[in-house]
Amino acid sequence: MEECQKEFDIEGEYRKNVNLKREDVQLVRKWMQNQSKYPEVSDHQLFLFLHSNYYDIENTKSTIDAYFTQRANWPQVFRNRNPNLPSAKLHTNVCVQYPLKQQTKEGYRVIYAKAVDCIPANFNFEQQLKLFFSIFELWLTKVPDSEGFIVILDALGMTWGHLPKFGISHARKLVAYVQDAFPIRLKGIHVININPIIEKVIQLIRMFMKKELSDMTLAHSTFETFYKYLPKEALPKDYGGDNATILELHKSMMETLEKNAAFFEDDDDEEEQKPKQKGRFSFLSSIY
């Protein structure tokens, strides 16, 4: 992944995308402007909200509301994301989280995540979520119109020492954000190399999932079951795939973060504009 796309060509998108209507974009923007709780948003952000909801206006509004509410109330994940901060550098060495080059036969894009430093003391769940969403949001500047996304979580190296790092509060917040606020078309989450520790983590997180998300979250103890959904070629070279090695992917991730530090500085400025909205929805009051 190269540097983030600085400008989104919405006029080009209007020309090639029959589902994107100029009047829908204007309607959603006006709706946001009429409510003081939302900051100004870019054409790119509006497009992501509409596209992820298959251009349904009411669902788009619900996603926008959840997006700004949940991000404002989870600063540990969505604030201070500049990768050059000393606190950030401590955590970028722990996990690789990076897009893979292959797409599925359906045209879905794939992102891979794995711990490269498996010492439990160095693993902070919220900081790794911060890294995951940072990389993903950079990626969305390059592929905003993807038909869908697949997440591969590689559990190799996770131990009993990691288990206490996954708290109930974190699980509730994460599921709420992915289900209701993250503006992507999520098509699948595949957890590979699972062990009893990760099975417990998945059980914990599943408690808060709606059926749709639970059904698309699959755990694989063998690669034979994984290959029913994605081919071996989709994996890193370490597993016989066509992608770079895990360590090469980690190096690319580090370089991408460094090149795009300004993206996260601007992002933090935008986050400061967003008012906290605790208790906006009944489910939010029980999460935050």
Secondary structure, DSSP 8 states (H G I E B T S, - for coil): --S--SS--HHHHHHH-TT--HHHHHHHHHHHHTSTTS----HHHHHHHHHHTTT-HHHHHHHHHHHHHHHHT-HHHHS---TTSHHHHHHHTTEEEEEEEEE-TT--EEEEEEESS--GGG--HHHHHHHHHHHHHHHHTT-TT-S-EEEEEE-TT--GGGGGGS-HHHHHHHHHHHHHT--S-EEEEEEES--HHHHHHHHHHHTT--HHHHHTEEEESSHHHHTTTS-GGGSBGGGT-SB--HHHHHHHHHHHHHHTHHHHHHHHHHHHTS---TTSSHHHHTT-
